[in-house]
Amino acid sequence: MPIRPLPLLLLTASLLPATAAVTAVAAPAVLASTATAACEVVAPGALEVRMKPGAKALEPDASQGATKDLLQGREPTSVSRPGSTTVPTWVHVIAKGTSAADGALTDAQVRAQVKVLNDGFAGRAGKDAADTPFRFALEGVTRTVIPAWYDMLPGSTAEREAKTALRRGGTQTLNVYLFGLGGGLLGYAYFPQQGGSSKPWQDGVVVLNESIPGGTATNYDEGDTLPHEVGHWLGLYHTFQNGCSTANDRVSDTPAEGTPTTGCPVGKDTCSAPGLDPVENFMDYSYDDCMCAFTPGQAARRDAVWKAYRA
């Protein structure tokens, strides 16, 4: 499904003192699934967002030259075997109260979201989708009730304090934050940095809680924001990155795409280069029921970025 752009507003209000309940809940290792699941990026350390249609925020500028690309403009030619890398994963549920309406997600909802993530990276979400090296093992879930964090936005004091308090592990651990998220955003992530980030609170992936499987975000309710943002976390650009330029998204087997996709317009073709726009790719902005695949080239790029920046 295409992702609609939402306004990127910076939250500068100070945090309100509130009681926080943080508990860790054990979870099974890798969540296997046979269900069908559905299908961003900037300079190192910069922010990439997935937005709903109608938002007026500009995409972060990622038109940097090869010297600023995470892989220095090189495209990997090999990839580790499927399922060879298990990523420890922590999910942090941030709520403004204890009810479902307050964002208090259940263990079952969290597991359903992680299942969609694993389906997407294992190539189970769509026909001809690449099976990648990555699988995500749910280590645990934390639950925090702090209203001042519930609608936090990227770059805010709330983001810094929440991630500093909740983050688990280091650069090889995926931290996923689920909460109300302001500004009409569906999610966001920061690119990995050489040798680990100097600002560890920026690491991890943020996802709107209403976009999880069975959520209330119309057209974005199958959980595909998480595979999209984890793609960024592992160094992937949007498929429409840099438009129809030769560099594009630095992956040769994703056809050049001039504009982000909305809906699921099969046959969309915005560039003169061979190939239709990859509207089914997790790294486009299509609706969740349209997104279902990563390519072998994207799998190879993520593998190389993992080895260079996270492993």
Secondary structure per residue as TSV (DSSP state, phi and psi in degrees):
chain	resnum	aa	ss	phi	psi
A	1	M	-	360.0	141.7
A	2	P	-	-71.5	149.5
A	3	I	-	-100.8	128.8
A	4	R	-	-87.4	135.4
A	5	P	-	-69.0	135.3
A	6	L	-	-120.1	156.7
A	7	P	-	-65.9	133.4
A	8	L	-	-93.5	95.3
A	9	L	-	-101.8	138.5
A	10	L	-	-91.8	130.0
A	11	L	-	-91.3	116.7
A	12	T	-	-113.4	-4.2
A	13	A	-	-64.1	145.2
A	14	S	-	-71.8	157.1
A	15	L	-	-73.1	141.0
A	16	L	-	-89.9	138.9
A	17	P	-	-63.4	129.8
A	18	A	-	-150.1	156.6
A	19	T	-	-77.8	140.9
A	20	A	-	-125.7	131.4
A	21	A	-	-113.5	113.9
A	22	V	-	-119.6	119.5
A	23	T	-	-132.8	147.0
A	24	A	E	-102.0	134.0
A	25	V	E	-119.4	122.3
A	26	A	E	-63.9	149.5
A	27	A	-	-141.2	159.8
A	28	P	-	-66.1	163.3
A	29	A	S	-63.7	-115.5
A	30	V	B	-78.8	134.4
A	31	L	-	-91.1	106.7
A	32	A	-	-78.2	153.4
A	33	S	-	-159.4	148.8
A	34	T	-	-115.7	1.1
A	35	A	S	-74.1	156.5
A	36	T	-	-82.8	132.7
A	37	A	-	-113.6	166.0
A	38	A	-	-91.0	174.3
A	39	C	-	-108.5	360.0
A	40	E	-	360.0	160.0
A	41	V	-	-167.9	157.3
A	42	V	-	-140.4	-167.7
A	43	A	S	-60.3	157.6
A	44	P	T	-49.5	128.7
A	45	G	T	85.4	-6.0
A	46	A	-	-90.4	176.1
A	47	L	E	-102.2	142.7
A	48	E	E	-129.5	134.9
A	49	V	E	-122.9	155.0
A	50	R	E	-113.8	128.2
A	51	M	E	-126.5	156.2
A	52	K	-	-79.9	157.6
A	53	P	T	-60.6	145.3
A	54	G	T	99.2	-14.5
A	55	A	-	-72.6	153.0
A	56	K	-	-111.2	6.2
A	57	A	-	-68.8	141.6
A	58	L	-	-80.2	149.3
A	59	E	-	-64.5	142.1
A	60	P	-	-58.2	142.7
A	61	D	-	-72.7	116.1
A	62	A	-	-123.0	26.8
A	63	S	-	-87.5	31.3
A	64	Q	-	-68.7	159.1
A	65	G	-	-79.1	179.8
A	66	A	G	-60.0	-31.0
A	67	T	G	-67.3	-18.0
A	68	K	G	-104.7	-3.9
A	69	D	S	-70.4	146.9
A	70	L	T	-55.2	-34.7
A	71	L	T	-106.4	21.0
A	72	Q	T	56.1	33.6
A	73	G	T	79.4	0.5
A	74	R	-	-87.1	139.7
A	75	E	-	-102.3	122.9
A	76	P	-	-60.6	146.8
A	77	T	-	-110.1	-6.0
A	78	S	-	-136.4	163.4
A	79	V	-	-145.6	145.9
A	80	S	-	-64.4	161.5
A	81	R	-	-65.9	152.5
A	82	P	T	-56.4	135.9
A	83	G	T	73.1	12.3
A	84	S	-	-82.4	-13.5
A	85	T	E	-119.8	115.9
A	86	T	E	-100.9	123.9
A	87	V	E	-102.5	115.8
A	88	P	E	-60.2	133.7
A	89	T	E	-130.0	129.3
A	90	W	E	-115.1	135.4
A	91	V	E	-112.5	127.6
A	92	H	E	-112.6	110.6
A	93	V	E	-92.4	116.7
A	94	I	E	-108.7	123.5
A	95	A	E	-126.4	164.7
A	96	K	S	-102.6	0.2
A	97	G	S	-170.1	-166.2
A	98	T	S	-104.1	0.6
A	99	S	S	-98.1	166.7
A	100	A	G	-59.6	-38.0
A	101	A	G	-65.1	-21.3
A	102	D	G	-91.1	2.5
A	103	G	T	92.2	14.1
A	104	A	-	-80.5	84.1
A	105	L	-	-70.7	151.4
A	106	T	-	-88.7	166.0
A	107	D	H	-59.7	-39.2
A	108	A	H	-61.8	-39.9
A	109	Q	H	-66.5	-40.0
A	110	V	H	-63.6	-44.9
A	111	R	H	-64.7	-36.7
A	112	A	H	-62.3	-38.7
A	113	Q	H	-67.9	-42.2
A	114	V	H	-67.0	-32.2
A	115	K	H	-61.7	-43.2
A	116	V	H	-61.1	-40.6
A	117	L	H	-60.6	-48.9
A	118	N	H	-66.3	-38.5
A	119	D	H	-58.9	-44.9
A	120	G	H	-63.3	-42.1
A	121	F	H	-80.6	-16.4
A	122	A	T	-94.9	2.0
A	123	G	T	75.7	19.0
A	124	R	-	-91.9	-1.9
A	125	A	S	-86.4	-20.5
A	126	G	S	-162.6	164.4
A	127	K	T	-64.0	135.9
A	128	D	T	66.3	14.5
A	129	A	-	-74.1	144.0
A	130	A	-	-75.6	138.7
A	131	D	-	-88.9	116.5
A	132	T	-	-96.6	171.7
A	133	P	S	-69.9	-12.0
A	134	F	E	-99.4	134.5
A	135	R	E	-130.8	149.9
A	136	F	E	-118.4	116.4
A	137	A	E	-98.4	116.3
A	138	L	E	-73.1	108.9
A	139	E	E	-81.7	-34.9
A	140	G	E	177.1	172.9
A	141	V	E	-129.5	132.5
A	142	T	E	-107.9	150.6
A	143	R	E	-128.3	125.3
A	144	T	E	-130.6	130.2
A	145	V	E	-110.8	97.9
A	146	I	-	-141.8	100.1
A	147	P	H	-54.3	-33.7
A	148	A	H	-67.3	-18.4
A	149	W	H	-94.0	-13.0
A	150	Y	H	-64.2	-37.5
A	151	D	T	-109.4	22.4
A	152	M	-	-61.8	152.7
A	153	L	-	-121.8	161.8
A	154	P	T	-60.5	137.9
A	155	G	T	86.4	-0.7
A	156	S	S	-85.3	162.0
A	157	T	H	-61.4	-36.7
A	158	A	H	-61.3	-42.7
A	159	E	H	-60.6	-46.1
A	160	R	H	-60.3	-45.4
A	161	E	H	-71.3	-40.4
A	162	A	H	-65.1	-47.9
A	163	K	H	-69.7	-35.0
A	164	T	H	-62.1	-38.9
A	165	A	H	-77.2	-33.9
A	166	L	H	-101.7	-25.2
A	167	R	-	-56.8	137.8
A	168	R	-	-117.8	147.6
A	169	G	S	71.5	-165.0
A	170	G	-	-119.6	-145.7
A	171	T	T	-67.7	-19.7
A	172	Q	T	-91.9	-1.3
A	173	T	S	-103.1	129.7
A	174	L	E	-87.1	121.8
A	175	N	E	-106.9	123.1
A	176	V	E	-113.3	128.0
A	177	Y	E	-112.5	121.2
A	178	L	E	-113.9	121.0
A	179	F	E	-162.4	-171.8
A	180	G	-	-66.8	-34.0
A	181	L	-	54.4	123.0
A	182	G	S	-91.1	-179.6
A	183	G	T	70.8	12.4
A	184	G	T	73.8	14.6
A	185	L	E	-78.2	146.6
A	186	L	E	-93.3	-27.0
A	187	G	E	173.8	169.1
A	188	Y	E	-159.5	161.1
A	189	A	E	-153.5	159.1
A	190	Y	E	-106.5	148.2
A	191	F	-	-69.2	153.1
A	192	P	-	-69.8	157.6
A	193	Q	-	-123.8	153.4
A	194	Q	T	-57.4	127.7
A	195	G	T	68.9	18.5
A	196	G	S	91.0	150.5
A	197	S	-	-76.9	143.7
A	198	S	S	-75.8	-11.1
A	199	K	S	-126.5	78.7
A	200	P	G	-57.9	-23.0
A	201	W	G	-68.1	-14.8
A	202	Q	G	-81.8	-18.4
A	203	D	-	-69.1	160.4
A	204	G	S	102.7	-179.1
A	205	V	E	-128.4	132.2
A	206	V	E	-108.2	133.8
A	207	V	E	-135.5	135.4
A	208	L	E	-61.7	127.2
A	209	N	G	-63.3	-24.8
A	210	E	G	-74.9	-8.0
A	211	S	G	-98.4	4.1
A	212	I	S	-70.8	166.0
A	213	P	T	-54.2	127.3
A	214	G	T	80.0	10.7
A	215	G	-	-75.3	-172.1
A	216	T	S	-105.4	4.4
A	217	A	S	-80.8	99.7
A	218	T	T	-54.2	129.1
A	219	N	T	75.3	-7.9
A	220	Y	-	-132.7	47.5
A	221	D	-	-122.7	25.5
A	222	E	S	-113.2	5.9
A	223	G	S	87.1	12.4
A	224	D	T	-82.0	-6.6
A	225	T	H	-65.3	-34.8
A	226	L	H	-66.3	-49.5
A	227	P	H	-57.5	-37.6
A	228	H	H	-59.9	-51.3
A	229	E	H	-71.7	-33.6
A	230	V	H	-67.0	-30.2
A	231	G	H	-57.4	-44.0
A	232	H	H	-64.8	-43.7
A	233	W	H	-56.0	-27.4
A	234	L	T	-104.2	16.7
A	235	G	T	95.9	9.9
A	236	L	-	-85.6	142.7
A	237	Y	-	-90.4	169.1
A	238	H	-	-64.7	152.2
A	239	T	T	-66.4	-22.0
A	240	F	T	-95.2	12.4
A	241	Q	T	-57.0	130.0
A	242	N	T	61.0	18.3
A	243	G	T	60.4	-135.0
A	244	C	T	-90.2	17.6
A	245	S	S	-67.1	164.2
A	246	T	S	-68.7	-31.1
A	247	A	S	-73.5	-41.5
A	248	N	T	46.8	-123.4
A	249	D	T	-99.1	13.4
A	250	R	S	69.2	16.5
A	251	V	-	-129.1	118.4
A	252	S	T	-75.8	-21.5
A	253	D	T	-94.2	12.4
A	254	T	S	-106.4	112.3
A	255	P	-	-53.8	146.5
A	256	A	-	-58.2	142.6
A	257	E	-	-138.2	124.0
A	258	G	S	-80.5	-29.5
A	259	T	S	-140.8	152.5
A	260	P	-	-62.5	153.1
A	261	T	-	-96.9	141.5
A	262	T	-	-121.4	136.3
A	263	G	S	79.2	-139.8
A	264	C	-	-145.9	64.6
A	265	P	-	-79.6	82.3
A	266	V	T	-57.7	132.0
A	267	G	T	97.1	-3.1
A	268	K	-	-57.8	134.1
A	269	D	-	-147.5	102.2
A	270	T	-	-106.5	-1.5
A	271	C	S	-129.0	152.5
A	272	S	S	-76.4	-15.9
A	273	A	S	-64.3	157.3
A	274	P	S	-60.4	146.8
A	275	G	S	100.2	140.5
A	276	L	-	-77.2	159.0
A	277	D	-	-57.9	137.5
A	278	P	-	-80.1	65.5
A	279	V	T	-64.1	-20.5
A	280	E	T	-87.3	-2.3
A	281	N	B	-78.1	140.1
A	282	F	T	-59.4	-22.0
A	283	M	T	-96.2	11.4
A	284	D	S	-92.7	-169.4
A	285	Y	-	-112.8	24.1
A	286	S	-	-67.9	168.1
A	287	Y	-	-64.9	156.7
A	288	D	T	-59.0	-36.1
A	289	D	T	-74.4	-1.9
A	290	C	T	-104.2	-30.6
A	291	M	-	-80.1	128.0
A	292	C	-	-155.5	4.8
A	293	A	B	-151.9	147.3
A	294	F	-	-109.2	157.8
A	295	T	-	-98.7	163.2
A	296	P	H	-56.4	-37.5
A	297	G	H	-64.8	-38.7
A	298	Q	H	-66.4	-38.0
A	299	A	H	-62.5	-41.5
A	300	A	H	-67.2	-40.3
A	301	R	H	-63.7	-45.7
A	302	R	H	-61.2	-40.6
A	303	D	H	-61.2	-44.0
A	304	A	H	-67.0	-40.3
A	305	V	H	-65.5	-41.2
A	306	W	I	-57.3	-47.3
A	307	K	I	-66.7	-35.5
A	308	A	I	-81.7	-31.9
A	309	Y	I	-120.9	-25.3
A	310	R	I	-112.9	-43.1
A	311	A	-	-76.2	360.0
